[in-house]
Amino acid sequence: NVCVVRRPSSLSKLQELVMDIKGEGGAAHAFGVDARIEEDVVKMVAEIERDIGDIEVCVFNIGANVHFSVLETSVRVYSKVWQMA
């Protein structure tokens, strides 16, 4: 299973990706979430783990040139970096 996430305005692009993955025999799910809103991210993670399964790998790829672990950053810094992308 793969879960792909982008801003809600990009959900249609994610749906195309999900269809491609499913077309190749994979399992995929799209989520439109604004990662700057912590409570929305928390809800999404809970939904994924409840309905799909445990998250084993998470790739935080905002496209900005940052040199710190997402696990070691604050919500404030995460939000600022996300806004730069």
RODO-2510 file (C-alpha; in nm, 4 decimals, decimal comma):
residues 85
     n   res          X          Y          Z
     1     n     0,0000     0,0000     0,0000
     2     v     0,1144     0,3491    -0,0796
     3     c    -0,0499     0,6666     0,0448
     4     v     0,0287     0,9840    -0,1458
     5     v    -0,0382     1,3263    -0,0002
     6     r    -0,0403     1,6772    -0,1429
     7     r    -0,2273     1,9967    -0,0821
     8     p    -0,6026     1,9680    -0,1424
     9     s    -0,5729     2,1782    -0,4589
    10     s    -0,3532     1,9026    -0,6102
    11     l    -0,5814     1,6111    -0,5259
    12     s    -0,6829     1,5530    -0,8884
    13     k    -0,3159     1,4997    -0,9836
    14     l    -0,2813     1,2504    -0,7017
    15     q    -0,5888     1,0627    -0,8197
    16     e    -0,4201     1,0173    -1,1584
    17     l    -0,1101     0,8779    -0,9852
    18     v    -0,3238     0,6419    -0,7773
    19     m    -0,4950     0,5128    -1,0917
    20     d    -0,1545     0,4531    -1,2558
    21     i    -0,0312     0,2597    -0,9510
    22     k    -0,3498     0,0536    -0,9371
    23     g    -0,3247    -0,0057    -1,3123
    24     e     0,0129    -0,1688    -1,2527
    25     g    -0,1346    -0,3948    -0,9836
    26     g    -0,0415    -0,1877    -0,6795
    27     a    -0,2545    -0,0507    -0,3981
    28     a    -0,2651     0,3259    -0,3529
    29     h    -0,4658     0,5935    -0,1751
    30     a    -0,4670     0,9709    -0,2235
    31     f    -0,5091     1,2311     0,0478
    32     g    -0,5473     1,6048     0,0038
    33     v    -0,4079     1,7599     0,3209
    34     d    -0,2473     2,0933     0,3957
    35     a     0,0583     1,9822     0,5920
    36     r     0,0839     2,3274     0,7510
    37     i    -0,2239     2,2433     0,9592
    38     e    -0,1041     2,0075     1,2302
    39     e    -0,4492     1,8824     1,3316
    40     d    -0,5258     1,7856     0,9701
    41     v    -0,2031     1,5859     0,9483
    42     v    -0,2779     1,4133     1,2790
    43     k    -0,6281     1,3218     1,1553
    44     m    -0,4888     1,1905     0,8264
    45     v    -0,2294     0,9727     1,0000
    46     a    -0,4952     0,8332     1,2335
    47     e    -0,7228     0,7600     0,9362
    48     i    -0,4452     0,5847     0,7444
    49     e    -0,3436     0,3714     1,0419
    50     r    -0,7072     0,2883     1,1247
    51     d    -0,8302     0,2128     0,7719
    52     i    -0,5213     0,1060     0,5762
    53     g    -0,2493    -0,0071     0,8174
    54     d     0,0575     0,1018     1,0073
    55     i     0,2803     0,3576     0,8396
    56     e     0,6169     0,1906     0,7859
    57     v     0,7913     0,4604     0,5800
    58     c     0,7200     0,8310     0,5475
    59     v     0,8969     1,0493     0,2912
    60     f     0,8913     1,4200     0,3718
    61     n     0,9801     1,5807     0,0408
    62     i     0,8911     1,9471     0,0224
    63     g     1,1457     2,0361    -0,2407
    64     a     1,3319     2,2821    -0,0212
    65     n     1,6975     2,2496     0,0689
    66     v     1,6863     2,1741     0,4418
    67     h     1,9283     1,9767     0,6517
    68     f     1,7365     1,8427     0,9499
    69     s     1,5247     1,5425     1,0346
    70     v     1,1476     1,5888     1,0252
    71     l     1,1404     1,3961     1,3541
    72     e     1,3622     1,6546     1,5201
    73     t     1,1825     1,9719     1,4146
    74     s     0,9052     2,1784     1,5664
    75     v     0,5646     2,2322     1,4094
    76     r     0,6570     2,5994     1,3590
    77     v     0,9748     2,5199     1,1629
    78     y     0,7982     2,2437     0,9668
    79     s     0,5274     2,4915     0,8673
    80     k     0,7759     2,7571     0,7598
    81     v     0,9728     2,5107     0,5473
    82     w     0,6518     2,3765     0,3927
    83     q     0,5495     2,7296     0,2974
    84     m     0,8834     2,7781     0,1178
    85     a     0,8160     2,4847    -0,1130
***
